[in-house]
Structures are given as structure tokens and as C-alpha cells.
Amino acid sequence: MKRKFISLLITLIMCSCISGNVYAFAPYKNYVPSYQYKTVMGPQAYLPSNFIAIQQSNQLLMPNYTDMATDSNRNIYIIDKSNSILLIYNSLYNKIKEVKEVVIDSKVSPFKNPEGLFITPDDMLYIADTGNKRIIELTTDLNVKRVISEPKSELFSEDFVYQPIKLAVDNAKRIYVIAKNENRGLIEFDIDGKFSSFLGAALVTPSLTEIIFKRFASKEMRERMKSFVPTEYNSITLDKDGFLMVTTDSLEADLIVGAINSRSSDPRGTPIRKLNMTGVDILRRTGFRPPVGDVSFNLNDGPSKLCDIVAQNYGIYSVLDNKRCKVFTYDSDGNMLYVFGTKGDVEGTTRNPVALCKFEDKMIVLDGQLGTITEYSLTQYGNMVNSLIAANYDGKYQETIKLSRSLLQLNSNNDLAYDGIAKAAYREGNYIDAYDYAKLANDRLLASKSFKYVRKNAMSKYIGPIIILIFILIILWMIFSLFKFLKNKKNIYNAGRKES
């Protein structure tokens, strides 16, 4: 109880000491799940620092903002699907221009209900022009380089309607597209813009209701079900190592609940995946709970609905929850590091967050309903957490221990800090400390591995003296036995002489 009070007090002090444009207090709490199915409160990792209402002229329909991206100059690009507009803001959130059309082959070509966009590290802009069934590649100066039309292959049925909604482009210029009503995975285009294959089809486990319904439904009803296939993936990005990271919101609630309760690493129960170039999911899920967003929720309300993902350095990634309006951040093992944001109407909250971006030490969230951008700035505590992950990732074990101890001064309930000390100690061969701190962090796997080495080292340390001691005892026993034998023989000899 005392530890919790001290942690809460430090949290309030830290929040009140933040300067600049960052608000002193946030309308939400930071927490992480513990091993014992409880939430552990902590200082804020991000605090709201700016709030911008999106402005556009001559809009015909109610805006429907669907995606957002930033370039290397920190310009912000926003898609309004309803009005078929690309909005461009600078780093100070001043609008630069509105774009409704591009020039292709000397002809003006308007956008038609675009939904997604992606910007590469070399500032090439790709737009998923959904209504026109195409991907447009252009520079950030809006000069069109090429148009990638709908894929042609016998793998697509004749009645398939190609509607690209989200995309990502790797360093080899391969394009990965999420399309509506396509559940065979990502549509991959090669460097020439030609259809290559499907990649990373999600493993789908049908619910009991669906199994029973399909068993007894008529042919016409089953065909109708096929026409309403949900999109398996709803967001996509690339991490620093070139792996694809995707999210899905089509999992059944009971699958997610089962994964949470069993601490399962099975990808079928978690809405986040990390795909290699062969489409195999390689995301690690070794934390207290699998990375699913909120791990405590009412079944009537349902689990988190993850709608966007941002990959950061050192294996860290953040996901945006459209349902509860939160941002969850995880390390490469799937441990939740912190959470920020909430649903509301005051500054620092959102109602319908649809896109998440990061630049420098800031996170920005696009609200599709309110038409706003909320900026969040990293706090001292959040920076310390990220630095701890970076030090551990780079193998800087002494720095890891130092940062972990500093983190514990700010939040004595932080299992991540205990685990950081345990991992650093383990890698340096200090297995006793590794075992002690792994127990404090509830890292049973690391505790078990450390104890194995503690036992092995103890045996190695004492086995020599024990063997020597046993050898000495054996020699002493042999001497004693010989002495006793000679004494008995002498007694027998003396007794024989007396009789004679």
C-alpha cells in the first residue's frame, strides 16, 4: 500500500513539473497489466500538447477522414474520403494545400473516395485511390510517377471488385495492399507494379455459431455470407528491419478472451501480426498478456478495435484503439510499456481515432469524427522507458541496470524495470541477481533459467571441495579400519600367548 501511495505521489509531481505546451494533467491514466490479472498504475508516458481542428474549403459532404502520414520534413498528409481530398499541413499545423486531382498523362484525374496513403523514407507518396481502383505513386511535390492499376490474375474471380484501402511499400519498391472483401492476405505487387502473390493470409477460426449456420444454411444463404467477407487486415506498416506489421479487427471476442486468459502466443487470438517476406507471423508474444489492447473489458462492449499501427526503433510498436480511443505501446516481446488517450470531448481526448503517426518525440492522432489532430508529447518517464528498452536491445547491460533503478524510483511497481535488471544480470552471468529480480518481475521463464545456472554454478563451485572431503573421509576410514584391524590382531595374539 505504501509503495502504491509513493508511486501515485511521484506521478502527480512529474505531471505538474512538465513545462512548455504540454498540459499539466491528462484526462486519462497510464497503466500496464500485471501477472496477477491486475492493472498497475504509473506516471504518464505521453501528455497532450496540442489540439488542431482541420480546416478545408468548399467541402460538399461531411468529412470522413480515414488516414494520415508524415514525410521527412514533418509535413502531414490527411485523406478525406467523403470529399475525395488530400490535405497537406506543415509541422506547425498550418494548412499548405488541398489536392483533389492529379495530372496523369497530361490529363486531369480526380481522386475518387481515397482511403489510404503511405510515405516512404525517400518521400515518395502512395495513395490508395479506392473508388478509381488504383494506387497512385507521386512525389511529395505531387508529380505523378506511375499508376498501379487493379491486379490481373486467374486467382481473382470474375466478380471481384478491387478496392484498395491501405498499403505499404518496402525498400525494394514492392507494394503490399489491403483490399476490401479480400481475406486471402495482402495483395503483393512487384517492383514493376504487377501482381505477384497473396501474402500472410490470416488463420481464421470460425465461431461455433458460424459452423452450425453453415451446416444447415441453404446454398443461397451461404453465397450471401461469402459476399460479406470482412477485411482480414485493416492497417499495415513496415518496421525498421523491413518486416510488415498489420492489425485486424475481425477476430471473435471469445478468441481474444481465450488468448488473454491462457496467455497464449497463438496468432489466431491476437489482432497484431508481424510478417516476414514469406508471410509467416514472427511476432513475439511472451509478455504477461498477449498484445491485444485492453486486457480487461466487458464482453458486451467487446475487446479493443485496433485500427492503426506504428513501428518504432528497438522493436517498439504502438497501436491505436478505435473503440476506447487509446494508444497502447509494446516492446519486441509483447510487454505493454504504457498507454495514453481516452474517449471524450475535451482537449487530449478523441471520439473516433482512425490514424496514428509518430515524429521525433511526439505522437499525433487523427480523429475521423471530430476532424481534429491531437498531439501528444513524450514525458521524462516515457523517455526513460524507451531508453531502457533501447539499452537492453543494444546489449548495454550496465546502462540497462542504471535506467531500471532510476525507473523504479519513479514507479516502484514497474515490473519492466525489475525485468530489465534481471535480463542484464543474466546476460552478464550474475545469475543470483537475475533469479532474485526475475521473481520480483514475475518472469517465471527467466527465473527458471537463472536458477538452473545458480544450481549449476553452485555444483561447480563446491563439487571439488566435496570430492576432496569425501576422499579424505574415505582415507580416514581406511586408516581407522586398518588401525582397528591391527589392534584386533594384536589383541588376539596377546590372548593366544596368555593361554599358552
C-alpha positions as CSV (number, residue, x, y, z in Angstrom):
1,M,0.0,0.0,0.0
2,K,2.9,2.3,0.9
3,R,4.6,1.6,-2.4
4,K,1.4,2.4,-4.4
5,F,1.0,5.7,-2.5
6,I,4.6,6.8,-3.2
7,S,4.2,5.9,-6.9
8,L,1.0,7.9,-7.1
9,L,2.6,10.9,-5.4
10,I,5.6,10.8,-7.8
11,T,3.2,10.6,-10.7
12,L,1.4,13.8,-9.6
13,I,4.7,15.6,-9.1
14,M,6.1,14.6,-12.5
15,C,2.9,15.6,-14.3
16,S,3.0,19.0,-12.6
17,C,6.6,19.6,-13.5
18,I,6.1,19.2,-17.2
19,S,6.7,22.5,-18.9
20,G,6.1,24.0,-22.3
21,N,2.8,23.5,-24.2
22,V,2.3,20.1,-22.5
23,Y,-0.8,20.2,-20.4
24,A,-0.1,19.7,-16.6
25,F,-2.7,16.9,-16.2
26,A,-4.1,14.5,-18.8
27,P,-7.7,13.3,-18.8
28,Y,-6.6,9.7,-18.7
29,K,-4.3,7.3,-16.8
30,N,-1.3,5.3,-17.7
31,Y,-1.3,1.6,-16.6
32,V,0.1,-1.8,-17.6
33,P,-1.3,-5.3,-16.8
34,S,0.4,-7.3,-14.1
35,Y,0.9,-11.0,-13.9
36,Q,-1.9,-11.3,-11.3
37,Y,-4.6,-10.1,-13.6
38,K,-4.5,-6.6,-12.2
39,T,-3.5,-3.2,-13.6
40,V,-0.6,-1.3,-12.3
41,M,-0.8,2.5,-12.4
42,G,2.2,4.5,-13.4
43,P,3.4,8.1,-14.4
44,Q,2.2,9.4,-17.7
45,A,4.3,8.5,-20.7
46,Y,2.7,10.9,-23.1
47,L,0.8,14.1,-22.3
48,P,-1.4,16.1,-24.8
49,S,0.5,19.1,-26.1
50,N,-1.5,20.5,-29.0
51,F,-5.0,20.3,-30.5
52,I,-5.8,21.3,-34.1
53,A,-9.1,21.5,-35.9
54,I,-8.8,20.5,-39.5
55,Q,-9.9,23.3,-41.9
56,Q,-10.9,22.8,-45.5
57,S,-12.7,25.0,-48.0
58,N,-15.6,24.2,-50.3
59,Q,-16.4,20.8,-48.7
60,L,-19.6,19.3,-50.2
61,L,-20.1,16.5,-47.8
62,M,-19.5,15.8,-44.1
63,P,-15.7,15.0,-43.9
64,N,-14.7,11.4,-43.4
65,Y,-11.0,11.4,-42.5
66,T,-9.5,7.9,-43.0
67,D,-5.7,8.0,-43.0
68,M,-2.7,10.2,-42.2
69,A,1.1,10.1,-42.9
70,T,4.1,12.3,-42.4
71,D,7.1,12.9,-44.6
72,S,10.8,13.6,-43.6
73,N,10.0,17.4,-43.3
74,R,7.3,16.6,-40.8
75,N,4.6,17.7,-43.2
76,I,1.3,15.9,-42.5
77,Y,-0.9,14.4,-45.2
78,I,-4.5,13.6,-44.5
79,I,-7.2,11.8,-46.6
80,D,-10.8,12.9,-46.6
81,K,-12.6,10.1,-48.2
82,S,-16.1,11.7,-48.5
83,N,-14.8,14.8,-50.3
84,S,-12.0,13.0,-52.2
85,I,-9.4,15.4,-50.9
86,L,-5.8,15.1,-49.8
87,L,-5.0,17.8,-47.2
88,I,-1.4,18.8,-46.5
89,Y,-0.3,20.6,-43.3
90,N,3.2,21.7,-42.3
91,S,4.9,20.8,-39.0
92,L,3.3,23.8,-37.3
93,Y,-0.1,22.5,-38.3
94,N,-0.7,25.3,-40.9
95,K,-2.5,24.1,-44.0
96,I,-0.4,24.2,-47.1
97,K,-2.8,23.0,-49.8
98,E,-5.8,20.9,-50.7
99,V,-5.5,18.4,-53.5
100,K,-8.5,16.9,-55.3
101,E,-6.9,15.7,-58.5
102,V,-3.6,14.9,-60.2
103,V,-2.3,15.0,-63.7
104,I,-1.8,11.7,-65.4
105,D,-0.6,11.5,-69.0
106,S,-1.3,15.3,-69.4
107,K,-4.9,14.7,-68.3
108,V,-6.5,15.8,-65.0
109,S,-7.6,12.9,-63.0
110,P,-9.7,13.5,-59.8
111,F,-9.5,11.3,-56.8
112,K,-12.5,9.1,-56.0
113,N,-13.1,8.2,-52.4
114,P,-9.4,7.5,-51.5
115,E,-8.9,5.8,-48.2
116,G,-5.2,5.2,-47.5
117,L,-1.7,6.6,-48.0
118,F,1.9,5.7,-47.4
119,I,5.1,7.8,-47.5
120,T,8.5,6.0,-48.0
121,P,11.7,7.2,-46.3
122,D,12.7,8.9,-49.6
123,D,9.5,10.8,-49.6
124,M,7.6,9.0,-52.3
125,L,3.8,9.3,-51.7
126,Y,1.4,6.4,-52.5
127,I,-2.3,6.9,-52.4
128,A,-4.9,4.1,-52.3
129,D,-7.4,5.8,-54.7
130,T,-10.2,3.3,-53.7
131,G,-13.0,4.4,-56.0
132,N,-10.7,4.5,-59.0
133,K,-9.4,1.0,-58.2
134,R,-5.7,2.1,-58.4
135,I,-2.6,3.1,-56.5
136,I,-1.0,6.4,-57.4
137,E,2.7,6.9,-56.9
138,L,3.9,10.5,-56.8
139,T,6.4,12.8,-55.2
140,T,5.6,15.0,-52.3
141,D,5.6,17.8,-54.9
142,L,2.6,15.9,-56.3
143,N,4.2,14.9,-59.6
144,V,2.8,11.5,-60.6
145,K,5.4,8.9,-61.3
146,R,3.2,6.0,-62.2
147,V,-0.2,4.4,-61.6
148,I,-0.6,0.8,-60.4
149,S,-3.9,-0.5,-61.7
150,E,-6.0,-3.4,-60.4
151,P,-4.3,-6.7,-60.3
152,K,-4.8,-9.2,-63.2
153,S,-4.6,-12.9,-62.3
154,E,-6.7,-16.1,-62.6
155,L,-6.6,-16.1,-58.8
156,F,-9.2,-13.4,-58.8
157,S,-12.8,-14.3,-59.5
158,E,-14.6,-12.5,-62.4
159,D,-16.9,-10.7,-59.9
160,F,-14.1,-9.5,-57.7
161,V,-14.2,-5.7,-57.3
162,Y,-10.7,-4.4,-56.5
163,Q,-10.9,-1.7,-53.8
164,P,-7.5,-0.8,-52.2
165,I,-7.9,0.8,-48.7
166,K,-4.5,0.6,-47.1
167,L,-0.9,0.0,-48.3
168,A,2.8,-0.1,-47.5
169,V,5.9,0.0,-49.7
170,D,9.2,-1.6,-48.8
171,N,12.7,-0.6,-49.7
172,A,12.7,-2.8,-52.9
173,K,9.6,-0.9,-54.0
174,R,7.3,-3.9,-53.6
175,I,3.8,-2.7,-52.7
176,Y,1.5,-4.5,-50.2
177,V,-2.2,-3.7,-50.4
178,I,-5.1,-4.3,-48.1
179,A,-8.3,-4.6,-50.2
180,K,-11.9,-4.7,-49.3
181,N,-13.6,-8.2,-49.3
182,E,-10.3,-9.9,-49.8
183,N,-9.4,-12.3,-46.9
184,R,-6.5,-14.2,-48.6
185,G,-4.0,-11.8,-47.1
186,L,-2.1,-8.8,-48.5
187,I,-2.1,-8.3,-52.3
188,E,1.6,-8.0,-53.3
189,F,2.8,-6.1,-56.3
190,D,6.3,-6.4,-57.6
191,I,8.7,-3.6,-58.4
192,D,7.1,-3.2,-61.9
193,G,3.6,-2.8,-60.3
194,K,2.4,-6.3,-61.4
195,F,0.5,-8.7,-59.2
196,S,2.9,-11.1,-57.5
197,S,1.0,-13.1,-54.9
198,F,-1.0,-13.1,-51.7
199,L,1.0,-12.7,-48.6
200,G,0.3,-13.5,-44.9
201,A,-3.3,-14.9,-45.1
202,A,-4.6,-14.8,-41.6
203,L,-5.5,-18.1,-39.8
204,V,-9.3,-17.9,-39.3
205,T,-11.1,-19.9,-36.6
206,P,-14.8,-19.9,-37.3
207,S,-17.1,-19.5,-34.4
208,L,-19.5,-22.2,-33.2
209,T,-22.4,-20.2,-34.5
210,E,-20.9,-19.9,-38.0
211,I,-20.1,-23.6,-38.1
212,I,-23.7,-24.5,-37.2
213,F,-25.2,-21.9,-39.5
214,K,-23.1,-23.1,-42.5
215,R,-24.0,-26.7,-41.7
216,F,-27.7,-26.1,-42.0
217,A,-27.9,-23.0,-44.3
218,S,-29.2,-23.1,-47.8
219,K,-26.8,-22.6,-50.8
220,E,-28.2,-19.1,-51.4
221,M,-27.6,-18.1,-47.7
222,R,-24.0,-19.4,-47.8
223,E,-23.4,-17.5,-51.0
224,R,-24.7,-14.3,-49.3
225,M,-22.3,-14.9,-46.4
226,K,-19.4,-15.0,-48.9
227,S,-20.3,-11.6,-50.3
228,F,-19.9,-10.0,-46.9
229,V,-16.5,-11.4,-46.0
230,P,-14.8,-8.9,-43.6
231,T,-11.4,-7.5,-44.4
232,E,-8.9,-9.6,-42.5
233,Y,-6.4,-6.8,-42.1
234,N,-7.3,-3.2,-41.6
235,S,-3.9,-1.4,-41.2
236,I,-0.3,-2.0,-42.3
237,T,3.1,-0.6,-41.8
238,L,6.8,-1.6,-42.1
239,D,9.3,-1.7,-39.2
240,K,12.9,-0.6,-39.3
241,D,14.0,-4.1,-40.4
242,G,11.6,-4.3,-43.3
243,F,9.0,-6.6,-41.7
244,L,5.3,-6.0,-42.3
245,M,3.2,-5.2,-39.3
246,V,-0.6,-5.5,-39.6
247,T,-3.7,-5.4,-37.5
248,T,-7.1,-6.9,-37.8
249,D,-10.4,-6.1,-36.2
250,S,-12.3,-9.2,-37.4
251,L,-11.4,-11.6,-34.5
252,E,-14.2,-13.0,-32.4
253,A,-14.3,-11.7,-28.8
254,D,-14.2,-15.2,-27.3
255,L,-10.9,-15.9,-29.2
256,I,-9.3,-12.8,-27.7
257,V,-10.6,-13.6,-24.2
258,G,-9.2,-17.1,-24.5
259,A,-5.8,-15.7,-25.6
260,I,-5.8,-13.3,-22.6
261,N,-6.8,-15.9,-20.0
262,S,-4.4,-18.5,-21.3
263,R,-1.5,-16.1,-22.0
264,S,-1.4,-17.7,-25.4
265,S,1.1,-16.9,-28.1
266,D,-1.2,-18.3,-30.9
267,P,-1.6,-15.5,-33.5
268,R,-5.2,-16.6,-34.1
269,G,-6.2,-15.0,-30.8
270,T,-4.3,-11.7,-31.2
271,P,-5.1,-8.8,-33.6
272,I,-1.5,-7.8,-34.3
273,R,0.9,-9.7,-36.6
274,K,4.4,-9.3,-37.8
275,L,5.0,-10.9,-41.2
276,N,8.3,-11.8,-42.8
277,M,8.7,-11.8,-46.6
278,T,7.2,-15.3,-46.8
279,G,4.1,-14.2,-44.9
280,V,5.0,-16.1,-41.7
281,D,4.0,-14.4,-38.5
282,I,7.1,-13.9,-36.3
283,L,5.6,-11.5,-33.7
284,R,6.8,-12.4,-30.2
285,R,4.1,-12.7,-27.5
286,T,5.9,-13.5,-24.3
287,G,4.6,-10.8,-22.0
288,F,2.2,-11.2,-19.1
289,R,-0.7,-10.9,-21.6
290,P,-0.7,-11.1,-25.4
291,P,-0.7,-7.7,-27.2
292,V,-4.5,-7.2,-27.8
293,G,-5.1,-3.7,-26.5
294,D,-7.1,-3.6,-23.3
295,V,-7.0,-6.9,-21.5
296,S,-9.9,-6.1,-19.1
297,F,-13.2,-5.4,-20.7
298,N,-16.9,-6.1,-20.6
299,L,-17.9,-8.8,-23.1
300,N,-21.0,-6.8,-24.1
301,D,-18.7,-3.9,-25.0
302,G,-16.2,-6.2,-26.7
303,P,-12.4,-6.1,-27.0
304,S,-10.3,-3.2,-28.3
305,K,-10.7,-2.5,-32.0
306,L,-7.2,-1.8,-33.3
307,C,-7.2,0.3,-36.4
308,D,-3.6,1.6,-37.0
309,I,-0.1,0.6,-36.0
310,V,3.2,2.5,-35.9
311,A,6.6,0.7,-35.7
312,Q,9.4,2.5,-33.8
313,N,13.0,1.8,-33.1
314,Y,14.3,-1.1,-31.0
315,G,11.3,-3.3,-31.7
316,I,8.8,-1.0,-30.0
317,Y,5.4,-0.6,-31.6
318,S,2.2,1.3,-30.9
319,V,-1.4,0.5,-31.8
320,L,-4.4,2.7,-31.9
321,D,-7.7,1.5,-30.4
322,N,-10.7,3.0,-32.2
323,K,-13.2,1.7,-29.7
324,R,-11.6,3.1,-26.4
325,C,-9.6,5.8,-28.1
326,K,-6.3,4.7,-26.6
327,V,-2.8,4.1,-27.8
328,F,-1.0,1.0,-26.5
329,T,2.7,0.7,-26.8
330,Y,4.6,-2.7,-26.6
331,D,8.2,-3.9,-26.7
332,S,9.5,-6.5,-29.0
333,D,8.5,-9.3,-26.6
334,G,4.9,-8.1,-26.4
335,N,5.2,-6.5,-23.0
336,M,2.9,-3.4,-22.6
337,L,5.1,-0.4,-21.8
338,Y,2.4,2.3,-21.4
339,V,-0.9,3.5,-22.6
340,F,-2.3,7.0,-23.2
341,G,-5.5,8.6,-24.5
342,T,-9.2,8.1,-23.8
343,K,-12.7,8.8,-25.2
344,G,-14.2,12.2,-24.6
345,D,-14.9,15.7,-25.9
346,V,-12.2,17.7,-24.1
347,E,-8.8,18.5,-25.5
348,G,-6.5,15.5,-25.2
349,T,-9.3,13.0,-25.9
350,T,-10.9,11.7,-29.1
351,R,-14.2,10.3,-30.3
352,N,-13.3,8.3,-33.4
353,P,-9.5,8.0,-33.8
354,V,-8.6,6.5,-37.2
355,A,-4.9,7.1,-37.7
356,L,-1.7,7.3,-35.7
357,C,1.7,8.9,-36.6
358,K,5.0,9.5,-34.8
359,F,7.7,12.0,-35.5
360,E,10.6,12.7,-33.1
361,D,9.2,12.5,-29.6
362,K,5.6,13.2,-30.5
363,M,2.6,11.1,-31.4
364,I,-0.3,12.5,-33.4
365,V,-3.8,11.0,-33.6
366,L,-6.3,11.8,-36.3
367,D,-10.0,11.9,-35.2
368,G,-12.2,11.0,-38.2
369,Q,-15.4,12.1,-36.5
370,L,-14.3,15.4,-34.9
371,G,-12.0,16.4,-37.7
372,T,-9.1,17.1,-35.3
373,I,-5.4,16.2,-34.8
374,T,-4.3,15.7,-31.2
375,E,-0.6,15.9,-30.5
376,Y,0.9,14.1,-27.5
377,S,4.5,14.7,-26.3
378,L,6.8,12.3,-24.6
379,T,7.4,12.8,-20.9
380,Q,10.5,12.2,-18.8
381,Y,9.0,8.9,-17.7
382,G,8.1,7.8,-21.2
383,N,11.6,8.7,-22.4
384,M,13.2,6.7,-19.6
385,V,11.1,3.6,-20.5
386,N,12.1,3.9,-24.2
387,S,15.7,4.4,-23.2
388,L,15.6,1.3,-21.1
389,I,14.2,-0.8,-24.0
390,A,16.9,0.7,-26.3
391,A,19.8,-0.1,-23.8
392,N,18.6,-3.6,-23.3
393,Y,18.1,-4.1,-27.1
394,D,21.7,-2.9,-27.8
395,G,23.2,-5.1,-25.1
396,K,24.3,-2.1,-22.9
397,Y,23.7,-4.0,-19.7
398,Q,25.2,-1.6,-17.1
399,E,23.1,1.2,-18.6
400,T,20.1,-1.1,-18.5
401,I,20.6,-1.7,-14.8
402,K,21.1,2.1,-14.2
403,L,18.0,3.1,-16.1
404,S,16.0,0.3,-14.4
405,R,16.9,1.5,-10.9
406,S,16.0,5.1,-11.9
407,L,12.7,3.9,-13.3
408,L,12.0,2.1,-10.0
409,Q,12.4,5.4,-8.2
410,L,9.6,6.9,-10.3
411,N,7.4,3.8,-10.2
412,S,8.3,1.0,-7.7
413,N,5.5,-1.2,-9.2
414,N,7.1,-1.3,-12.6
415,D,7.8,-4.9,-13.5
416,L,9.6,-3.8,-16.6
417,A,12.3,-2.3,-14.5
418,Y,12.8,-5.4,-12.4
419,D,12.9,-7.5,-15.6
420,G,15.4,-5.1,-17.1
421,I,17.8,-5.7,-14.2
422,A,17.1,-9.4,-14.3
423,K,17.9,-9.7,-18.0
424,A,21.0,-7.5,-17.8
425,A,22.3,-9.6,-14.8
426,Y,21.5,-12.8,-16.6
427,R,23.4,-11.8,-19.7
428,E,26.4,-10.7,-17.6
429,G,26.4,-14.1,-15.8
430,N,25.2,-12.8,-12.5
431,Y,22.5,-15.5,-12.1
432,I,21.8,-14.9,-8.4
433,D,20.7,-11.3,-9.1
434,A,18.9,-12.4,-12.3
435,Y,16.9,-15.0,-10.3
436,D,16.0,-12.6,-7.5
437,Y,14.9,-9.8,-9.8
438,A,13.1,-12.2,-12.2
439,K,11.0,-13.3,-9.3
440,L,10.1,-9.7,-8.5
441,A,9.2,-9.2,-12.1
442,N,7.1,-12.4,-12.2
443,D,9.2,-13.5,-15.2
444,R,9.0,-17.2,-14.4
445,L,10.8,-18.3,-17.5
446,L,13.9,-16.2,-16.8
447,A,13.7,-17.1,-13.1
448,S,13.7,-20.8,-14.1
449,K,16.7,-20.3,-16.5
450,S,18.6,-18.3,-13.9
451,F,18.0,-20.8,-11.1
452,K,19.3,-23.6,-13.4
453,Y,22.6,-21.7,-13.7
454,V,22.7,-20.9,-10.0
455,R,22.4,-24.6,-9.2
456,K,25.0,-25.4,-11.8
457,N,27.4,-22.8,-10.6
458,A,26.9,-24.0,-7.0
459,M,27.7,-27.5,-8.0
460,S,30.8,-26.4,-10.0
461,K,32.0,-24.3,-7.0
462,Y,31.5,-26.9,-4.3
463,I,31.9,-30.2,-6.2
464,G,35.7,-30.1,-5.9
465,P,35.9,-29.5,-2.2
466,I,33.1,-32.1,-1.7
467,I,35.0,-34.7,-3.6
468,I,38.2,-33.9,-1.7
469,L,36.3,-34.1,1.6
470,I,34.8,-37.4,0.6
471,F,38.3,-38.7,-0.5
472,I,39.7,-37.6,2.9
473,L,36.9,-39.2,4.8
474,I,37.5,-42.4,2.8
475,I,41.2,-42.4,3.6
476,L,40.5,-41.7,7.3
477,W,38.0,-44.5,7.3
478,M,40.6,-46.8,5.7
479,I,43.2,-45.7,8.3
480,F,40.8,-46.2,11.1
481,S,39.8,-49.6,9.7
482,L,43.4,-50.6,9.4
483,F,44.2,-49.4,12.8
484,K,41.2,-51.3,14.2
485,F,42.3,-54.4,12.3
486,L,45.8,-54.3,13.6
487,K,44.6,-53.6,17.1
488,N,42.2,-56.6,17.0
489,K,45.0,-58.8,15.6
490,K,47.4,-57.7,18.4
491,N,44.7,-58.5,21.0
492,I,44.2,-61.9,19.5
493,Y,47.9,-62.5,19.5
494,N,48.3,-61.4,23.1
495,A,45.3,-63.5,24.2
496,G,47.0,-66.6,22.5
497,R,50.2,-66.1,24.4
498,K,48.4,-65.9,27.7
499,E,46.6,-69.2,27.0
500,S,49.9,-70.9,26.2
